[in-house]
Amino acid sequence: MAAYPVDPLRPDPAYLSFWRERHLCTLTTLRPDGTPHVVPVGVTYDPEAGLARVITNKSSAKVGHVLAAGPEGARVAVCQVDGRRWATLEGRATVHTEASRVAEAERRYAERYGRTPSPNPDRVAIEIRLTTAMGRG
């Protein structure tokens, strides 16, 4: 079965359903030298807002890579895999410290992963404005 492109703002039901399942994901950012930095993360997908969200500590390398890209954000990808099924979302990531945005990212994380993140005053939200999606179901 070949990979297929998906409209990230209007995914088909099977693609969206896969993103609603509980899966560990990866986030790929670029280091200053252009090499990829790939780390495991929890990701939530909000096609209505055109966003994927990751919660993390403000001192993490991934946050540093996104901030280093400047105000327009960093080009990133998030991916999840389950056997032969996989899905990737790509876009521009920006870091947000506003309490309301972090709380929304935490709420969505709790909904997808079935547990409320422990309190962390250094938590930020990475929001990825989606441009591309693909997968294999």
N, C-alpha and C positions, 0 to 999 in steps of 0.2 A: 504494500500500500504506500503510495507516494505522499510526501508532505504536501500540505495545502496552505495557501494564504487565507487569512481570516481578516475581516474588517474588525479592528479592535473595539470600535464603538457599537457594532452590531454583530456580535458573534452568534454563530448558530447554537442551538440549544445544547448539543453534545459538547461543544467546546466550552461553553459557559459552565455546564455541569461538571466537567473535569476540573475546572478552576474552583469549584465549590467544594470538591473533595479535600480531605486533609492530606496534604503532601508537603514534604520538605522541598524547598526550592533552592536555586542558586541565583546570586546576583553577580553580574560581571560588570566591573568598572575598569577604567584604564588608569594605570599608574602614570606619573609624569613622563616616564621614558616610553610610554605607548604600549607597554606590555599589559596583558590582561590580569586582573586580580579577581579571582572567582571564590566566593564564599557562600556557605549555606545560610539561608535566611527563611523566615516566614514571609509570604507575600499574599496580599489581598488584591483582588481584581474588581474594579468598579467601572464597568463599561459605560454606565450612564454618565459618569463624570469624566470618562476618558482617562482614568488613572489606575495605576497599580501603586500600592503602598508597602513600605517596609519600615518597621520600627527598629531603632538601634541606639547605641550610645553615641553621644556627640563627639567623643574622642576616637571613634573607630576609624580605621584606614579607609573604609568605603565612604564615610562622610568626608574625610579629607580629600579624596579623589573627586568627589562631586563638587565640593566647594572650590577646588583648584581650577575647575573648568570655567568658572566665572558665572555671572548672573543669568546667562541663557541656559545654564545647566550642562550636565555631562550626558553624553550618549551612553546608554546602558542597556543591558538585557537581563531579564529574569526568565528562568526556565524551570519546569518541573517535568519529571519523568516517572512513569509507572509501567514497567515492562516495555512493550512496544509502543505504548501511548506516550506522547510528549506534547508540550505546549510551550511556546516562547512568546514573550511580550517584549517589545523594544520601544524606546522613546528617550525623552530628555528628562533627566532627574534633577531635582532641586531639593535642598534641605530646608525643613521648616521647624521652627522652635515654638510657634504660637500654640498656646495651651489647647485651643479648640481643635487645631489640626492634628496635634499629637493624640488628643483624646479620641478623635474620630478614627485614626489609624489603630489605636489600641482597641477600640470597640469592634472594629472589623476583624482584627486579629483574633480577639476572643471568640467572635462568632464562627470564624473558619476553623480555628485550632482547638476550640472547646475548653480554653482556659484563659483566665484573665492574666495579663502580664503583671509580674510583681512590680510594685512601685519603684520608680527610678527617676530622680529629679534631673538626671543628665540625659534622659531620653529625648530623641528627636524623631521626626517622621521624614523619610525620604519619599517624595511623591514623584512618580514617573508619569509624565504627560505622554500618553501612548501614541505611537505613529505607525507601528507595524505589529502584526501578530501572525503566527503560523503554528502548525502542529500536525500531529498524526494521531488519529483516533481509532 
